Amino acid sequence: MPTQWVHQLRDCPDAEDVEALAEEEGRPRQILARQRPGDDGGLIDGYVLQRIDAQSHTAVYTWVLAGDPGQMTEYLLDLLAKVCPVERAR
């Protein structure tokens, strides 16, 4: 059953920190990609999970890189493979 989580997206250059509601089954994802607000050029910001507060259902993510969707997908998948090499993909 999905649980509502607050995702805190932090440390993106030239942007304020953001809080967004998300429904997740189980734990929040290790990586997130999000289209940069106000950018019609298709830039994607990539974030990695820093910590989880299970009591308040809050997941804190830190910005790592921005780029076009193809570049970001490849980078985040490589990063995920390094961070969670023994976990199964969802």
trRosetta pair geometry for C-beta under 8 A, 3 or more apart (Angstrom, degrees):
i j d omega theta_ij theta_ji phi_ij phi_ji
1 25 7.2 149 76 -119 18 88
2 23 3.9 32 168 171 133 108
2 24 6.3 136 -150 64 81 19
2 25 5.4 -65 -91 -68 61 71
3 23 6.9 156 70 -152 27 65
3 24 6.0 -33 59 66 79 74
3 25 7.5 119 10 -108 79 30
3 57 6.4 -137 150 -131 112 130
4 21 5.9 -15 -167 -166 103 103
4 22 7.4 148 -153 78 56 35
4 23 5.7 -37 -92 -95 59 71
4 57 6.4 67 95 144 63 150
5 21 7.4 146 77 -156 43 53
5 22 5.2 -26 64 68 92 87
5 23 7.5 147 15 -106 79 21
5 24 5.3 2 1 13 128 118
5 28 5.4 -175 152 -75 171 112
5 57 4.9 -131 -113 167 60 92
5 58 7.0 149 -170 -101 79 21
5 59 5.4 25 168 -3 131 108
6 19 5.6 -11 -174 -167 105 104
6 20 7.4 145 -158 72 56 33
6 21 6.2 -36 -100 -97 59 59
6 22 7.9 138 -111 22 14 79
6 56 7.4 -40 31 137 122 93
6 57 6.3 102 9 109 80 80
6 58 4.6 -21 67 -110 104 75
6 59 7.2 174 84 26 51 65
7 19 7.1 153 78 -155 49 49
7 20 4.9 -20 59 63 101 87
7 21 7.6 168 14 -100 83 9
7 22 5.2 36 -20 2 118 124
7 28 6.9 149 -94 -142 95 142
7 32 7.0 89 -165 -65 145 167
7 59 5.3 -20 -109 70 66 101
7 61 6.2 7 -174 -1 94 120
8 17 6.6 5 -176 175 88 112
8 18 7.4 162 -155 85 44 48
8 19 5.4 -18 -100 -100 69 78
8 58 6.3 25 -14 -175 111 102
8 59 7.1 -174 23 89 74 47
8 60 4.7 -18 65 -113 114 67
8 61 6.6 172 83 26 56 70
9 12 6.7 13 145 -22 100 120
9 17 6.6 170 85 -161 57 62
9 18 4.4 -4 54 59 107 97
9 19 7.7 -170 17 -78 74 28
9 20 6.9 22 -9 6 113 108
9 32 7.4 -100 -100 85 110 141
9 34 6.8 -38 -117 21 158 157
9 45 7.7 89 -179 110 131 135
9 47 5.6 -91 -134 -88 92 158
9 61 5.2 -16 -108 71 60 111
9 63 7.1 69 176 -60 85 87
10 17 4.8 1 -108 -120 69 109
10 50 8.0 -36 46 5 123 142
10 60 6.6 2 0 -171 126 90
10 61 6.7 161 22 84 77 54
10 62 5.6 -36 74 -105 95 59
10 63 6.8 -130 95 -10 44 87
11 17 7.6 37 -21 -92 42 92
11 62 5.0 14 34 -153 137 79
11 63 4.6 -150 91 29 84 98
12 15 4.2 -16 99 58 115 118
12 17 7.8 147 24 -94 89 47
12 18 8.0 5 18 0 131 105
12 45 5.6 -8 -119 -146 129 149
12 63 4.1 142 -80 -70 66 155
12 66 7.7 83 -149 -59 99 118
13 63 7.5 -149 -6 109 64 153
15 18 7.5 -26 149 -32 113 108
15 36 7.5 -133 -66 -152 148 91
15 37 7.2 123 -133 42 128 105
15 45 7.9 -75 32 -76 157 158
22 28 7.4 85 84 -121 132 103
24 27 7.2 -60 141 113 136 20
24 28 5.3 -117 -69 -95 173 56
24 29 7.3 -147 -125 -23 129 76
27 52 6.8 -62 -151 -93 97 165
28 49 6.3 152 102 -108 109 132
28 52 6.3 175 28 -102 112 116
28 59 3.8 -11 19 -83 168 160
29 32 6.1 121 82 -68 119 78
29 49 7.0 -173 104 -46 48 125
29 90 7.4 -103 -104 26 95 139
30 48 6.8 -12 159 -152 71 74
30 49 5.0 -100 -144 15 42 121
30 80 5.7 122 90 -124 128 93
30 83 5.9 167 175 102 138 138
30 84 5.7 -129 -62 -21 168 136
30 87 7.9 137 -35 67 141 154
31 46 6.8 -14 -171 -169 105 93
31 47 6.8 153 -160 84 56 55
31 48 5.6 -26 -103 -104 74 63
31 49 7.1 -98 -62 -11 35 85
31 76 4.6 146 165 -171 148 110
31 79 6.4 118 -89 88 139 115
31 80 5.2 -91 -8 -71 134 107
31 83 7.9 144 -49 39 103 147
32 46 7.4 158 85 -155 51 48
32 47 4.5 -9 59 60 96 106
32 49 7.9 97 -12 -55 96 78
32 61 5.8 -29 27 -131 125 163
33 44 5.0 8 -177 174 104 124
33 45 7.2 160 -155 80 54 44
33 46 5.4 -20 -102 -100 77 70
33 47 7.6 -176 -79 21 31 75
33 69 7.5 94 163 -134 143 74
33 72 5.4 120 -128 136 125 128
33 73 6.9 -26 -60 -81 164 63
33 76 6.0 -113 -60 -22 107 164
34 44 6.8 144 70 -160 29 74
34 45 5.3 -23 65 60 86 94
34 47 7.0 17 6 -3 110 116
35 39 7.2 -153 168 65 83 97
35 42 7.4 -68 -134 -147 103 40
35 43 7.3 110 -158 82 62 52
35 44 5.8 -50 -97 -103 48 69
35 45 7.8 74 167 14 5 79
36 39 4.1 22 89 22 108 134
36 43 4.4 -5 12 91 131 103
36 44 6.8 -149 -22 -102 83 16
36 45 5.4 104 -79 -28 84 100
36 66 6.5 39 -64 -142 130 126
39 42 7.4 -105 126 17 100 19
39 43 4.8 -33 129 36 153 107
42 68 6.0 30 115 -135 109 78
42 69 6.3 -72 169 -20 105 99
43 66 5.4 22 178 174 111 109
43 67 6.9 -152 -144 135 76 4
43 68 6.9 -67 -106 -85 48 44
44 66 6.7 173 84 -151 42 65
44 67 6.5 -27 56 70 84 53
44 68 6.9 55 14 175 98 17
44 69 5.1 94 -22 -90 139 60
44 72 4.3 -115 86 19 123 164
45 63 5.9 -48 -178 -131 114 105
45 65 7.7 165 -154 90 52 39
45 66 5.0 -28 -99 -98 64 90
45 72 7.9 106 121 -127 3 147
46 63 7.3 104 79 -157 50 60
46 64 5.1 -53 100 60 98 97
46 65 4.9 2 46 60 118 81
46 66 7.1 -169 10 -83 77 38
46 67 7.7 -4 -13 26 113 90
46 72 4.9 -174 -55 -157 114 105
46 75 6.3 -111 -39 93 172 117
46 76 5.0 -153 -143 -72 128 112
46 79 7.9 122 159 25 136 151
47 61 3.8 51 159 159 128 125
47 62 6.3 154 -154 73 82 28
47 63 5.6 -46 -97 -93 80 44
47 64 6.6 151 -114 3 26 88
48 61 6.4 158 75 -154 25 82
48 62 5.9 -24 60 59 80 82
48 64 5.5 54 -9 -36 104 131
48 79 6.6 -101 -88 147 124 138
48 83 7.2 173 -152 -70 124 161
49 52 7.1 2 -176 -51 119 91
49 59 6.1 -50 -130 -176 102 108
49 60 7.5 100 -158 77 59 50
49 61 5.7 -47 -94 -99 44 78
50 60 4.9 -53 60 102 107 96
50 61 6.4 160 0 -117 88 22
50 62 5.0 73 -50 -15 123 106
51 59 7.8 -176 95 -151 42 50
51 60 5.1 9 55 46 80 113
52 58 7.3 161 -157 88 50 53
52 59 5.2 -14 -107 -106 79 74
52 60 7.6 -157 -76 18 34 74
53 56 4.6 6 116 43 121 99
53 57 7.4 -48 92 12 78 12
53 58 4.4 11 49 54 109 97
53 59 7.9 -150 26 -69 67 35
53 60 7.8 59 -9 -19 95 101
54 57 7.1 21 -164 -79 33 48
63 66 7.8 -7 -173 -49 114 89
64 75 8.0 -170 110 139 120 123
64 79 7.2 80 124 -109 168 167
65 72 6.8 180 101 -116 104 84
65 75 5.9 -66 73 133 152 158
66 72 7.4 -26 -157 -86 30 122
67 71 3.9 -78 133 90 137 128
67 72 4.9 171 64 -54 94 86
67 75 7.2 97 36 1 140 142
68 71 5.0 83 57 14 77 107
68 72 6.9 -158 87 -7 33 93
69 72 5.8 -62 -141 41 28 108
69 73 6.1 32 162 -24 67 106
70 73 5.9 -53 -146 32 27 111
70 74 6.6 22 158 -13 62 107
71 74 6.1 -61 -154 38 28 108
71 75 6.2 24 154 -17 66 112
72 75 5.6 -57 -143 40 32 111
72 76 5.9 25 163 -15 69 110
73 76 6.2 -60 -143 41 24 104
73 77 6.2 22 160 -17 63 111
74 77 6.0 -59 -146 38 26 109
74 78 6.4 26 157 -17 63 108
75 78 5.9 -59 -153 37 28 110
75 79 6.3 26 152 -18 65 109
76 79 5.4 -52 -144 39 34 114
76 80 6.2 39 154 -23 66 104
77 80 5.6 -49 -144 35 32 113
77 81 6.5 36 154 -22 62 102
78 81 5.7 -53 -152 32 31 113
78 82 6.8 26 152 -15 63 105
79 82 5.8 -59 -154 37 34 109
79 83 6.1 24 154 -14 70 111
80 83 5.8 -59 -138 42 32 106
80 84 5.9 -30 -179 37 70 103
81 84 7.5 -74 -119 63 15 65
81 85 6.1 49 176 -97 58 74
82 85 6.8 0 -133 -55 17 98
84 87 4.0 -35 174 27 113 120
